[in-house]
Amino acid sequence: MSSKLNMYIKGVSVVNNNIEKLILNIIFGSFGILALIYILLLGNMVRNIIERQSFEAQARSFSNEVRTLESTYLSLSNSIDLNLAHSMGFKETKATFVTRKTLGFNSSIDNIKVAQNDL
């Protein structure tokens, strides 16, 4: 029986063997393209992580620099007084304020009297 089966299989011709090879090549090609895309995305993520870590280190150094500048500013601002300003050439100004006359009725002007409201 097996010899009869072998004879039958050899006698049967496959219609188109090229389609199977084409499908296999398409599958391997798509796997290759997907693997390349995966490698590119993974490399991009690793590069972004490394850049983020360097930016965080740089931000810490800037924060320390700002902290020292703030402490220097506070120490200098506490030492400012009127004598230091005069020694630097600043002068104290005399403030003058502008006033205007009232817009309401005044009983002393023209003897105008306003009646009191009963409510």
Biopython code that builds the backbone (N, CA, C, O; Angstrom):
import numpy as np
from Bio.PDB.StructureBuilder import StructureBuilder

atoms = [
    (1, "MET", "N", (0.806, -1.170, 0.000)),
    (1, "MET", "CA", (0.000, 0.000, 0.000)),
    (1, "MET", "C", (0.864, 1.255, 0.000)),
    (1, "MET", "O", (0.542, 2.231, -0.678)),
    (2, "SER", "N", (1.945, 1.235, 0.746)),
    (2, "SER", "CA", (2.796, 2.415, 0.787)),
    (2, "SER", "C", (3.476, 2.644, -0.548)),
    (2, "SER", "O", (3.705, 3.790, -0.933)),
    (3, "SER", "N", (3.799, 1.584, -1.257)),
    (3, "SER", "CA", (4.417, 1.778, -2.568)),
    (3, "SER", "C", (3.411, 2.375, -3.542)),
    (3, "SER", "O", (3.772, 3.174, -4.406)),
    (4, "LYS", "N", (2.154, 1.985, -3.400)),
    (4, "LYS", "CA", (1.116, 2.543, -4.262)),
    (4, "LYS", "C", (0.921, 4.022, -3.951)),
    (4, "LYS", "O", (0.715, 4.834, -4.853)),
    (5, "LEU", "N", (0.988, 4.364, -2.664)),
    (5, "LEU", "CA", (0.862, 5.768, -2.257)),
    (5, "LEU", "C", (2.033, 6.582, -2.775)),
    (5, "LEU", "O", (1.856, 7.710, -3.235)),
    (6, "ASN", "N", (3.232, 6.010, -2.701)),
    (6, "ASN", "CA", (4.414, 6.723, -3.208)),
    (6, "ASN", "C", (4.308, 6.950, -4.707)),
    (6, "ASN", "O", (4.684, 8.013, -5.201)),
    (7, "MET", "N", (3.811, 5.988, -5.415)),
    (7, "MET", "CA", (3.642, 6.133, -6.865)),
    (7, "MET", "C", (2.595, 7.196, -7.169)),
    (7, "MET", "O", (2.732, 7.962, -8.123)),
    (8, "TYR", "N", (1.554, 7.236, -6.352)),
    (8, "TYR", "CA", (0.501, 8.219, -6.580)),
    (8, "TYR", "C", (1.013, 9.629, -6.305)),
    (8, "TYR", "O", (0.709, 10.560, -7.051)),
    (9, "ILE", "N", (1.795, 9.788, -5.224)),
    (9, "ILE", "CA", (2.324, 11.110, -4.870)),
    (9, "ILE", "C", (3.294, 11.579, -5.937)),
    (9, "ILE", "O", (3.266, 12.756, -6.297)),
    (10, "LYS", "N", (4.142, 10.719, -6.454)),
    (10, "LYS", "CA", (5.083, 11.116, -7.497)),
    (10, "LYS", "C", (4.360, 11.475, -8.786)),
    (10, "LYS", "O", (4.820, 12.312, -9.562)),
    (11, "GLY", "N", (3.234, 10.836, -8.997)),
    (11, "GLY", "CA", (2.493, 11.099, -10.215)),
    (11, "GLY", "C", (1.714, 12.401, -10.173)),
    (11, "GLY", "O", (1.411, 12.980, -11.216)),
    (12, "VAL", "N", (1.395, 12.856, -8.994)),
    (12, "VAL", "CA", (0.630, 14.101, -8.858)),
    (12, "VAL", "C", (1.598, 15.262, -8.998)),
    (12, "VAL", "O", (2.620, 15.318, -8.314)),
    (13, "SER", "N", (1.279, 16.160, -9.865)),
    (13, "SER", "CA", (2.140, 17.327, -10.040)),
    (13, "SER", "C", (1.511, 18.522, -9.323)),
    (13, "SER", "O", (0.304, 18.750, -9.405)),
    (14, "VAL", "N", (2.336, 19.260, -8.634)),
    (14, "VAL", "CA", (1.859, 20.452, -7.948)),
    (14, "VAL", "C", (1.615, 21.501, -9.012)),
    (14, "VAL", "O", (2.414, 21.687, -9.931)),
    (15, "VAL", "N", (0.483, 22.185, -8.862)),
    (15, "VAL", "CA", (0.072, 23.124, -9.884)),
    (15, "VAL", "C", (1.078, 24.244, -10.021)),
    (15, "VAL", "O", (1.558, 24.519, -11.121)),
    (16, "ASN", "N", (1.411, 24.911, -8.888)),
    (16, "ASN", "CA", (2.353, 26.015, -8.983)),
    (16, "ASN", "C", (3.160, 26.048, -7.691)),
    (16, "ASN", "O", (2.649, 26.457, -6.648)),
    (17, "ASN", "N", (4.385, 25.631, -7.753)),
    (17, "ASN", "CA", (5.271, 25.626, -6.603)),
    (17, "ASN", "C", (5.858, 27.016, -6.369)),
    (17, "ASN", "O", (6.341, 27.290, -5.271)),
    (18, "ASN", "N", (5.833, 27.886, -7.351)),
    (18, "ASN", "CA", (6.399, 29.223, -7.231)),
    (18, "ASN", "C", (5.584, 30.096, -6.282)),
    (18, "ASN", "O", (6.135, 30.998, -5.651)),
    (19, "ILE", "N", (4.285, 29.843, -6.172)),
    (19, "ILE", "CA", (3.445, 30.644, -5.270)),
    (19, "ILE", "C", (3.848, 30.381, -3.828)),
    (19, "ILE", "O", (3.904, 31.315, -3.027)),
    (20, "GLU", "N", (4.127, 29.133, -3.482)),
    (20, "GLU", "CA", (4.561, 28.815, -2.130)),
    (20, "GLU", "C", (5.892, 29.484, -1.809)),
    (20, "GLU", "O", (6.071, 30.012, -0.712)),
    (21, "LYS", "N", (6.809, 29.468, -2.739)),
    (21, "LYS", "CA", (8.098, 30.126, -2.525)),
    (21, "LYS", "C", (7.912, 31.637, -2.393)),
    (21, "LYS", "O", (8.585, 32.274, -1.583)),
    (22, "LEU", "N", (7.023, 32.203, -3.166)),
    (22, "LEU", "CA", (6.759, 33.641, -3.110)),
    (22, "LEU", "C", (6.161, 34.010, -1.753)),
    (22, "LEU", "O", (6.567, 35.003, -1.149)),
    (23, "ILE", "N", (5.207, 33.223, -1.273)),
    (23, "ILE", "CA", (4.595, 33.493, 0.030)),
    (23, "ILE", "C", (5.640, 33.362, 1.137)),
    (23, "ILE", "O", (5.673, 34.182, 2.055)),
    (24, "LEU", "N", (6.498, 32.334, 1.060)),
    (24, "LEU", "CA", (7.558, 32.158, 2.052)),
    (24, "LEU", "C", (8.525, 33.334, 2.027)),
    (24, "LEU", "O", (8.942, 33.814, 3.081)),
    (25, "ASN", "N", (8.883, 33.801, 0.841)),
    (25, "ASN", "CA", (9.773, 34.963, 0.734)),
    (25, "ASN", "C", (9.109, 36.227, 1.288)),
    (25, "ASN", "O", (9.774, 37.053, 1.912)),
    (26, "ILE", "N", (7.801, 36.379, 1.063)),
    (26, "ILE", "CA", (7.091, 37.545, 1.597)),
    (26, "ILE", "C", (7.070, 37.495, 3.123)),
    (26, "ILE", "O", (7.261, 38.517, 3.783)),
    (27, "ILE", "N", (6.837, 36.309, 3.681)),
    (27, "ILE", "CA", (6.812, 36.172, 5.141)),
    (27, "ILE", "C", (8.182, 36.490, 5.731)),
    (27, "ILE", "O", (8.278, 37.251, 6.694)),
    (28, "PHE", "N", (9.252, 35.910, 5.160)),
    (28, "PHE", "CA", (10.604, 36.200, 5.665)),
    (28, "PHE", "C", (10.967, 37.676, 5.480)),
    (28, "PHE", "O", (11.608, 38.275, 6.344)),
    (29, "GLY", "N", (10.564, 38.244, 4.375)),
    (29, "GLY", "CA", (10.831, 39.672, 4.135)),
    (29, "GLY", "C", (10.110, 40.560, 5.137)),
    (29, "GLY", "O", (10.674, 41.530, 5.645)),
    (30, "SER", "N", (8.842, 40.215, 5.420)),
    (30, "SER", "CA", (8.093, 41.021, 6.399)),
    (30, "SER", "C", (8.686, 40.865, 7.797)),
    (30, "SER", "O", (8.737, 41.833, 8.556)),
    (31, "PHE", "N", (9.135, 39.655, 8.146)),
    (31, "PHE", "CA", (9.805, 39.478, 9.430)),
    (31, "PHE", "C", (11.084, 40.307, 9.495)),
    (31, "PHE", "O", (11.386, 40.907, 10.526)),
    (32, "GLY", "N", (11.818, 40.339, 8.419)),
    (32, "GLY", "CA", (13.042, 41.142, 8.374)),
    (32, "GLY", "C", (12.753, 42.629, 8.526)),
    (32, "GLY", "O", (13.453, 43.332, 9.255)),
    (33, "ILE", "N", (11.722, 43.103, 7.837)),
    (33, "ILE", "CA", (11.361, 44.524, 7.934)),
    (33, "ILE", "C", (10.884, 44.851, 9.346)),
    (33, "ILE", "O", (11.265, 45.877, 9.909)),
    (34, "LEU", "N", (10.047, 43.976, 9.924)),
    (34, "LEU", "CA", (9.578, 44.206, 11.290)),
    (34, "LEU", "C", (10.724, 44.179, 12.294)),
    (34, "LEU", "O", (10.738, 44.965, 13.240)),
    (35, "ALA", "N", (11.694, 43.268, 12.091)),
    (35, "ALA", "CA", (12.856, 43.224, 12.984)),
    (35, "ALA", "C", (13.671, 44.512, 12.867)),
    (35, "ALA", "O", (14.159, 45.022, 13.876)),
    (36, "LEU", "N", (13.825, 45.040, 11.665)),
    (36, "LEU", "CA", (14.554, 46.287, 11.470)),
    (36, "LEU", "C", (13.829, 47.458, 12.136)),
    (36, "LEU", "O", (14.457, 48.299, 12.780)),
    (37, "ILE", "N", (12.525, 47.505, 11.979)),
    (37, "ILE", "CA", (11.735, 48.569, 12.627)),
    (37, "ILE", "C", (11.842, 48.458, 14.144)),
    (37, "ILE", "O", (11.960, 49.470, 14.835)),
    (38, "TYR", "N", (11.800, 47.229, 14.666)),
    (38, "TYR", "CA", (11.924, 47.018, 16.108)),
    (38, "TYR", "C", (13.282, 47.502, 16.605)),
    (38, "TYR", "O", (13.362, 48.171, 17.636)),
    (39, "ILE", "N", (14.333, 47.175, 15.893)),
    (39, "ILE", "CA", (15.679, 47.599, 16.293)),
    (39, "ILE", "C", (15.783, 49.119, 16.261)),
    (39, "ILE", "O", (16.376, 49.715, 17.161)),
    (40, "LEU", "N", (15.218, 49.754, 15.238)),
    (40, "LEU", "CA", (15.270, 51.216, 15.158)),
    (40, "LEU", "C", (14.496, 51.865, 16.301)),
    (40, "LEU", "O", (14.978, 52.821, 16.908)),
    (41, "LEU", "N", (13.300, 51.355, 16.600)),
    (41, "LEU", "CA", (12.510, 51.919, 17.698)),
    (41, "LEU", "C", (13.196, 51.709, 19.043)),
    (41, "LEU", "O", (13.213, 52.612, 19.879)),
    (42, "LEU", "N", (13.756, 50.536, 19.253)),
    (42, "LEU", "CA", (14.451, 50.251, 20.506)),
    (42, "LEU", "C", (15.674, 51.156, 20.667)),
    (42, "LEU", "O", (15.926, 51.678, 21.752)),
    (43, "GLY", "N", (16.424, 51.335, 19.591)),
    (43, "GLY", "CA", (17.584, 52.234, 19.637)),
    (43, "GLY", "C", (17.180, 53.668, 19.919)),
    (43, "GLY", "O", (17.864, 54.378, 20.657)),
    (44, "ASN", "N", (16.065, 54.096, 19.332)),
    (44, "ASN", "CA", (15.574, 55.455, 19.561)),
    (44, "ASN", "C", (15.158, 55.634, 21.019)),
    (44, "ASN", "O", (15.434, 56.675, 21.615)),
    (45, "MET", "N", (14.495, 54.631, 21.600)),
    (45, "MET", "CA", (14.090, 54.726, 22.999)),
    (45, "MET", "C", (15.303, 54.788, 23.926)),
    (45, "MET", "O", (15.312, 55.565, 24.881)),
    (46, "VAL", "N", (16.322, 53.981, 23.654)),
    (46, "VAL", "CA", (17.530, 53.986, 24.482)),
    (46, "VAL", "C", (18.223, 55.344, 24.385)),
    (46, "VAL", "O", (18.694, 55.872, 25.392)),
    (47, "ARG", "N", (18.289, 55.909, 23.183)),
    (47, "ARG", "CA", (18.913, 57.222, 22.998)),
    (47, "ARG", "C", (18.139, 58.297, 23.748)),
    (47, "ARG", "O", (18.742, 59.186, 24.350)),
    (48, "ASN", "N", (16.806, 58.229, 23.720)),
    (48, "ASN", "CA", (15.987, 59.205, 24.442)),
    (48, "ASN", "C", (16.178, 59.089, 25.954)),
    (48, "ASN", "O", (16.204, 60.101, 26.655)),
    (49, "ILE", "N", (16.311, 57.874, 26.453)),
    (49, "ILE", "CA", (16.532, 57.682, 27.884)),
    (49, "ILE", "C", (17.873, 58.271, 28.299)),
    (49, "ILE", "O", (17.971, 58.924, 29.338)),
    (50, "ILE", "N", (18.900, 58.045, 27.498)),
    (50, "ILE", "CA", (20.222, 58.584, 27.815)),
    (50, "ILE", "C", (20.204, 60.109, 27.778)),
    (50, "ILE", "O", (20.796, 60.753, 28.644)),
    (51, "GLU", "N", (19.531, 60.696, 26.783)),
    (51, "GLU", "CA", (19.436, 62.159, 26.699)),
    (51, "GLU", "C", (18.664, 62.712, 27.893)),
    (51, "GLU", "O", (19.042, 63.749, 28.439)),
    (52, "ARG", "N", (17.585, 62.038, 28.310)),
    (52, "ARG", "CA", (16.810, 62.500, 29.451)),
    (52, "ARG", "C", (17.651, 62.500, 30.717)),
    (52, "ARG", "O", (17.564, 63.425, 31.523)),
    (53, "GLN", "N", (18.464, 61.464, 30.893)),
    (53, "GLN", "CA", (19.318, 61.404, 32.076)),
    (53, "GLN", "C", (20.348, 62.525, 32.060)),
    (53, "GLN", "O", (20.645, 63.107, 33.104)),
    (54, "SER", "N", (20.896, 62.836, 30.888)),
    (54, "SER", "CA", (21.859, 63.939, 30.826)),
    (54, "SER", "C", (21.172, 65.276, 31.073)),
    (54, "SER", "O", (21.758, 66.161, 31.697)),
    (55, "PHE", "N", (19.935, 65.439, 30.593)),
    (55, "PHE", "CA", (19.191, 66.677, 30.843)),
    (55, "PHE", "C", (18.856, 66.819, 32.327)),
    (55, "PHE", "O", (18.895, 67.923, 32.870)),
    (56, "GLU", "N", (18.527, 65.701, 32.984)),
    (56, "GLU", "CA", (18.243, 65.761, 34.414)),
    (56, "GLU", "C", (19.484, 66.163, 35.199)),
    (56, "GLU", "O", (19.390, 66.944, 36.146)),
    (57, "ALA", "N", (20.640, 65.641, 34.820)),
    (57, "ALA", "CA", (21.886, 66.016, 35.494)),
    (57, "ALA", "C", (22.187, 67.492, 35.263)),
    (57, "ALA", "O", (22.623, 68.191, 36.178)),
    (58, "GLN", "N", (21.958, 67.963, 34.052)),
    (58, "GLN", "CA", (22.179, 69.366, 33.737)),
    (58, "GLN", "C", (21.199, 70.250, 34.514)),
    (58, "GLN", "O", (21.577, 71.322, 34.987)),
    (59, "ALA", "N", (19.958, 69.813, 34.648)),
    (59, "ALA", "CA", (18.966, 70.578, 35.413)),
    (59, "ALA", "C", (19.358, 70.651, 36.882)),
    (59, "ALA", "O", (19.168, 71.685, 37.520)),
    (60, "ARG", "N", (19.904, 69.567, 37.425)),
    (60, "ARG", "CA", (20.368, 69.600, 38.819)),
    (60, "ARG", "C", (21.503, 70.598, 38.989)),
    (60, "ARG", "O", (21.539, 71.332, 39.976)),
    (61, "SER", "N", (22.425, 70.632, 38.042)),
    (61, "SER", "CA", (23.540, 71.585, 38.160)),
    (61, "SER", "C", (23.033, 73.020, 38.030)),
    (61, "SER", "O", (23.517, 73.909, 38.731)),
    (62, "PHE", "N", (22.068, 73.258, 37.143)),
    (62, "PHE", "CA", (21.488, 74.595, 37.029)),
    (62, "PHE", "C", (20.751, 74.973, 38.304)),
    (62, "PHE", "O", (20.804, 76.125, 38.735)),
    (63, "SER", "N", (20.069, 74.016, 38.907)),
    (63, "SER", "CA", (19.351, 74.283, 40.149)),
    (63, "SER", "C", (20.325, 74.674, 41.256)),
    (63, "SER", "O", (20.051, 75.591, 42.030)),
    (64, "ASN", "N", (21.447, 73.987, 41.333)),
    (64, "ASN", "CA", (22.459, 74.335, 42.332)),
    (64, "ASN", "C", (23.029, 75.724, 42.064)),
    (64, "ASN", "O", (23.261, 76.491, 42.999)),
    (65, "GLU", "N", (23.252, 76.046, 40.807)),
    (65, "GLU", "CA", (23.781, 77.362, 40.456)),
    (65, "GLU", "C", (22.781, 78.465, 40.813)),
    (65, "GLU", "O", (23.164, 79.515, 41.328)),
    (66, "VAL", "N", (21.505, 78.220, 40.537)),
    (66, "VAL", "CA", (20.471, 79.197, 40.885)),
    (66, "VAL", "C", (20.397, 79.367, 42.401)),
    (66, "VAL", "O", (20.220, 80.482, 42.892)),
    (67, "ARG", "N", (20.530, 78.281, 43.137)),
    (67, "ARG", "CA", (20.485, 78.344, 44.599)),
    (67, "ARG", "C", (21.624, 79.214, 45.137)),
    (67, "ARG", "O", (21.409, 80.029, 46.035)),
    (68, "THR", "N", (22.822, 79.047, 44.596)),
    (68, "THR", "CA", (23.950, 79.868, 45.061)),
    (68, "THR", "C", (23.761, 81.328, 44.668)),
    (68, "THR", "O", (24.101, 82.227, 45.437)),
    (69, "LEU", "N", (23.220, 81.572, 43.471)),
    (69, "LEU", "CA", (22.969, 82.951, 43.061)),
    (69, "LEU", "C", (21.900, 83.607, 43.928)),
    (69, "LEU", "O", (22.004, 84.790, 44.253)),
    (70, "GLU", "N", (20.873, 82.846, 44.306)),
    (70, "GLU", "CA", (19.833, 83.397, 45.175)),
    (70, "GLU", "C", (20.393, 83.742, 46.547)),
    (70, "GLU", "O", (20.057, 84.786, 47.106)),
    (71, "SER", "N", (21.237, 82.885, 47.092)),
    (71, "SER", "CA", (21.820, 83.180, 48.408)),
    (71, "SER", "C", (22.742, 84.391, 48.325)),
    (71, "SER", "O", (22.785, 85.198, 49.254)),
    (72, "THR", "N", (23.481, 84.528, 47.223)),
    (72, "THR", "CA", (24.325, 85.706, 47.037)),
    (72, "THR", "C", (23.472, 86.960, 46.930)),
    (72, "THR", "O", (23.809, 87.992, 47.509)),
    (73, "TYR", "N", (22.380, 86.877, 46.201)),
    (73, "TYR", "CA", (21.476, 88.021, 46.054)),
    (73, "TYR", "C", (20.893, 88.428, 47.398)),
    (73, "TYR", "O", (20.842, 89.615, 47.721)),
    (74, "LEU", "N", (20.450, 87.443, 48.188)),
    (74, "LEU", "CA", (19.864, 87.758, 49.490)),
    (74, "LEU", "C", (20.883, 88.395, 50.421)),
    (74, "LEU", "O", (20.554, 89.324, 51.158)),
    (75, "SER", "N", (22.114, 87.905, 50.395)),
    (75, "SER", "CA", (23.130, 88.500, 51.263)),
    (75, "SER", "C", (23.465, 89.919, 50.822)),
    (75, "SER", "O", (23.702, 90.789, 51.659)),
    (76, "LEU", "N", (23.486, 90.158, 49.507)),
    (76, "LEU", "CA", (23.750, 91.518, 49.025)),
    (76, "LEU", "C", (22.567, 92.446, 49.274)),
    (76, "LEU", "O", (22.764, 93.618, 49.596)),
    (77, "SER", "N", (21.347, 91.945, 49.132)),
    (77, "SER", "CA", (20.176, 92.812, 49.328)),
    (77, "SER", "C", (20.006, 93.194, 50.792)),
    (77, "SER", "O", (19.452, 94.251, 51.091)),
    (78, "ASN", "N", (20.475, 92.350, 51.711)),
    (78, "ASN", "CA", (20.390, 92.696, 53.128)),
    (78, "ASN", "C", (21.401, 93.769, 53.513)),
    (78, "ASN", "O", (21.217, 94.463, 54.512)),
    (79, "SER", "N", (22.463, 93.908, 52.729)),
    (79, "SER", "CA", (23.485, 94.904, 53.064)),
    (79, "SER", "C", (23.196, 96.275, 52.457)),
    (79, "SER", "O", (23.952, 97.217, 52.696)),
    (80, "ILE", "N", (22.124, 96.411, 51.680)),
    (80, "ILE", "CA", (21.790, 97.698, 51.067)),
    (80, "ILE", "C", (21.081, 98.581, 52.091)),
    (80, "ILE", "O", (20.104, 98.168, 52.716)),
    (81, "ASP", "N", (21.589, 99.806, 52.252)),
    (81, "ASP", "CA", (20.939, 100.774, 53.123)),
    (81, "ASP", "C", (21.094, 102.156, 52.509)),
    (81, "ASP", "O", (21.626, 102.299, 51.408)),
    (82, "LEU", "N", (20.623, 103.179, 53.228)),
    (82, "LEU", "CA", (20.625, 104.547, 52.703)),
    (82, "LEU", "C", (22.042, 105.073, 52.525)),
    (82, "LEU", "O", (22.308, 105.799, 51.567)),
    (83, "ASN", "N", (22.953, 104.726, 53.419)),
    (83, "ASN", "CA", (24.342, 105.198, 53.302)),
    (83, "ASN", "C", (25.012, 104.626, 52.055)),
    (83, "ASN", "O", (25.746, 105.339, 51.370)),
    (84, "LEU", "N", (24.771, 103.348, 51.749)),
    (84, "LEU", "CA", (25.333, 102.736, 50.548)),
    (84, "LEU", "C", (24.771, 103.397, 49.297)),
    (84, "LEU", "O", (25.501, 103.620, 48.332)),
    (85, "ALA", "N", (23.471, 103.712, 49.307)),
    (85, "ALA", "CA", (22.859, 104.372, 48.151)),
    (85, "ALA", "C", (23.455, 105.752, 47.941)),
    (85, "ALA", "O", (23.716, 106.141, 46.802)),
    (86, "HIS", "N", (23.680, 106.512, 49.027)),
    (86, "HIS", "CA", (24.300, 107.844, 48.895)),
    (86, "HIS", "C", (25.730, 107.728, 48.387)),
    (86, "HIS", "O", (26.176, 108.571, 47.608)),
    (87, "SER", "N", (26.459, 106.692, 48.816)),
    (87, "SER", "CA", (27.838, 106.539, 48.357)),
    (87, "SER", "C", (27.900, 106.156, 46.877)),
    (87, "SER", "O", (28.903, 106.407, 46.209)),
    (88, "MET", "N", (26.835, 105.555, 46.371)),
    (88, "MET", "CA", (26.799, 105.187, 44.955)),
    (88, "MET", "C", (26.250, 106.304, 44.081)),
    (88, "MET", "O", (26.196, 106.159, 42.860)),
    (89, "GLY", "N", (25.838, 107.429, 44.689)),
    (89, "GLY", "CA", (25.396, 108.569, 43.916)),
    (89, "GLY", "C", (23.895, 108.736, 43.826)),
    (89, "GLY", "O", (23.420, 109.617, 43.109)),
    (90, "PHE", "N", (23.147, 107.931, 44.518)),
    (90, "PHE", "CA", (21.698, 108.078, 44.510)),
    (90, "PHE", "C", (21.300, 109.187, 45.475)),
    (90, "PHE", "O", (21.964, 109.414, 46.485)),
    (91, "LYS", "N", (20.212, 109.869, 45.152)),
    (91, "LYS", "CA", (19.718, 110.940, 46.003)),
    (91, "LYS", "C", (18.282, 110.637, 46.392)),
    (91, "LYS", "O", (17.537, 109.995, 45.652)),
    (92, "GLU", "N", (17.913, 111.118, 47.576)),
    (92, "GLU", "CA", (16.556, 110.904, 48.048)),
    (92, "GLU", "C", (15.646, 111.961, 47.432)),
    (92, "GLU", "O", (16.001, 113.139, 47.404)),
    (93, "THR", "N", (14.512, 111.569, 46.952)),
    (93, "THR", "CA", (13.597, 112.507, 46.309)),
    (93, "THR", "C", (12.534, 112.947, 47.296)),
    (93, "THR", "O", (12.199, 112.233, 48.241)),
    (94, "LYS", "N", (12.018, 114.130, 47.054)),
    (94, "LYS", "CA", (10.920, 114.647, 47.855)),
    (94, "LYS", "C", (9.636, 114.349, 47.097)),
    (94, "LYS", "O", (9.473, 114.776, 45.954)),
    (95, "ALA", "N", (8.748, 113.636, 47.712)),
    (95, "ALA", "CA", (7.510, 113.237, 47.053)),
    (95, "ALA", "C", (6.521, 114.392, 47.065)),
    (95, "ALA", "O", (6.300, 115.014, 48.103)),
    (96, "THR", "N", (5.931, 114.677, 45.921)),
    (96, "THR", "CA", (4.863, 115.673, 45.826)),
    (96, "THR", "C", (3.640, 114.964, 45.289)),
    (96, "THR", "O", (3.722, 114.191, 44.334)),
    (97, "PHE", "N", (2.506, 115.235, 45.909)),
    (97, "PHE", "CA", (1.274, 114.570, 45.527)),
    (97, "PHE", "C", (0.316, 115.575, 44.926)),
    (97, "PHE", "O", (0.298, 116.735, 45.338)),
    (98, "VAL", "N", (-0.457, 115.164, 43.988)),
    (98, "VAL", "CA", (-1.432, 116.011, 43.325)),
    (98, "VAL", "C", (-2.783, 115.773, 43.974)),
    (98, "VAL", "O", (-3.177, 114.630, 44.209)),
    (99, "THR", "N", (-3.498, 116.866, 44.265)),
    (99, "THR", "CA", (-4.839, 116.754, 44.822)),
    (99, "THR", "C", (-5.797, 117.501, 43.923)),
    (99, "THR", "O", (-5.382, 118.355, 43.139)),
    (100, "ARG", "N", (-7.047, 117.193, 44.028)),
    (100, "ARG", "CA", (-8.051, 117.900, 43.242)),
    (100, "ARG", "C", (-9.218, 118.271, 44.139)),
    (100, "ARG", "O", (-9.393, 117.731, 45.232)),
    (101, "LYS", "N", (-9.996, 119.195, 43.648)),
    (101, "LYS", "CA", (-11.153, 119.645, 44.422)),
    (101, "LYS", "C", (-12.233, 118.569, 44.363)),
    (101, "LYS", "O", (-12.306, 117.795, 43.409)),
    (102, "THR", "N", (-13.047, 118.534, 45.371)),
    (102, "THR", "CA", (-14.127, 117.558, 45.393)),
    (102, "THR", "C", (-15.185, 117.929, 44.378)),
    (102, "THR", "O", (-15.375, 119.107, 44.077)),
    (103, "LEU", "N", (-15.862, 116.953, 43.858)),
    (103, "LEU", "CA", (-16.888, 117.181, 42.850)),
    (103, "LEU", "C", (-18.277, 117.305, 43.445)),
    (103, "LEU", "O", (-19.211, 117.683, 42.738)),
    (104, "GLY", "N", (-18.439, 117.003, 44.701)),
    (104, "GLY", "CA", (-19.757, 117.052, 45.340)),
    (104, "GLY", "C", (-20.099, 118.462, 45.784)),
    (104, "GLY", "O", (-19.323, 119.400, 45.597)),
    (105, "PHE", "N", (-21.283, 118.592, 46.380)),
    (105, "PHE", "CA", (-21.734, 119.895, 46.890)),
    (105, "PHE", "C", (-21.046, 120.185, 48.211)),
    (105, "PHE", "O", (-20.855, 119.303, 49.048)),
    (106, "ASN", "N", (-20.684, 121.433, 48.371)),
    (106, "ASN", "CA", (-20.103, 121.871, 49.629)),
    (106, "ASN", "C", (-21.004, 122.965, 50.184)),
    (106, "ASN", "O", (-21.317, 123.923, 49.477)),
    (107, "SER", "N", (-21.417, 122.841, 51.417)),
    (107, "SER", "CA", (-22.392, 123.790, 51.982)),
    (107, "SER", "C", (-21.787, 125.175, 52.167)),
    (107, "SER", "O", (-22.524, 126.158, 52.245)),
    (108, "SER", "N", (-20.476, 125.273, 52.240)),
    (108, "SER", "CA", (-19.876, 126.586, 52.445)),
    (108, "SER", "C", (-19.780, 127.379, 51.139)),
    (108, "SER", "O", (-19.588, 128.594, 51.178)),
    (109, "ILE", "N", (-19.908, 126.725, 49.999)),
    (109, "ILE", "CA", (-19.817, 127.406, 48.713)),
    (109, "ILE", "C", (-21.220, 127.812, 48.285)),
    (109, "ILE", "O", (-22.107, 126.961, 48.221)),
    (110, "ASP", "N", (-21.434, 129.043, 48.002)),
    (110, "ASP", "CA", (-22.670, 129.610, 47.467)),
    (110, "ASP", "C", (-23.893, 129.327, 48.337)),
    (110, "ASP", "O", (-25.017, 129.425, 47.844)),
    (111, "ASN", "N", (-23.721, 128.992, 49.564)),
    (111, "ASN", "CA", (-24.813, 128.744, 50.502)),
    (111, "ASN", "C", (-25.843, 127.766, 49.965)),
    (111, "ASN", "O", (-27.043, 127.994, 50.114)),
    (112, "ILE", "N", (-25.415, 126.726, 49.369)),
    (112, "ILE", "CA", (-26.317, 125.675, 48.863)),
    (112, "ILE", "C", (-26.526, 124.685, 49.993)),
    (112, "ILE", "O", (-25.576, 124.221, 50.625)),
    (113, "LYS", "N", (-27.807, 124.370, 50.236)),
    (113, "LYS", "CA", (-28.137, 123.429, 51.287)),
    (113, "LYS", "C", (-28.755, 122.180, 50.660)),
    (113, "LYS", "O", (-29.564, 122.269, 49.736)),
    (114, "VAL", "N", (-28.371, 121.053, 51.161)),
    (114, "VAL", "CA", (-28.879, 119.786, 50.682)),
    (114, "VAL", "C", (-29.816, 119.228, 51.745)),
    (114, "VAL", "O", (-29.464, 119.154, 52.922)),
    (115, "ALA", "N", (-31.005, 118.841, 51.320)),
    (115, "ALA", "CA", (-31.983, 118.323, 52.258)),
    (115, "ALA", "C", (-31.567, 116.919, 52.690)),
    (115, "ALA", "O", (-31.023, 116.138, 51.909)),
    (116, "GLN", "N", (-31.842, 116.626, 53.961)),
    (116, "GLN", "CA", (-31.522, 115.306, 54.502)),
    (116, "GLN", "C", (-32.539, 114.297, 53.992)),
    (116, "GLN", "O", (-33.722, 114.614, 53.863)),
    (117, "ASN", "N", (-32.102, 113.125, 53.711)),
    (117, "ASN", "CA", (-32.983, 112.066, 53.254)),
    (117, "ASN", "C", (-33.686, 111.454, 54.470)),
    (117, "ASN", "O", (-33.055, 111.153, 55.484)),
    (118, "ASP", "N", (-35.000, 111.277, 54.347)),
    (118, "ASP", "CA", (-35.778, 110.759, 55.460)),
    (118, "ASP", "C", (-35.617, 109.258, 55.636)),
    (118, "ASP", "O", (-35.901, 108.723, 56.708)),
    (119, "LEU", "N", (-35.185, 108.610, 54.640)),
    (119, "LEU", "CA", (-35.048, 107.164, 54.751)),
    (119, "LEU", "C", (-33.831, 106.883, 55.530)),
    (119, "LEU", "O", (-33.501, 105.720, 55.760)),
]
sb = StructureBuilder()
sb.init_structure("model")
sb.init_model(0)
sb.init_chain("A")
sb.init_seg("    ")
for serial, (resi, resn, name, xyz) in enumerate(atoms, 1):
    if name == "N":
        sb.init_residue(resn, " ", resi, " ")
    sb.init_atom(name, np.array(xyz, "f"), 0.0, 1.0, " ", f" {name:<3s}", serial, name[0])
structure = sb.get_structure()
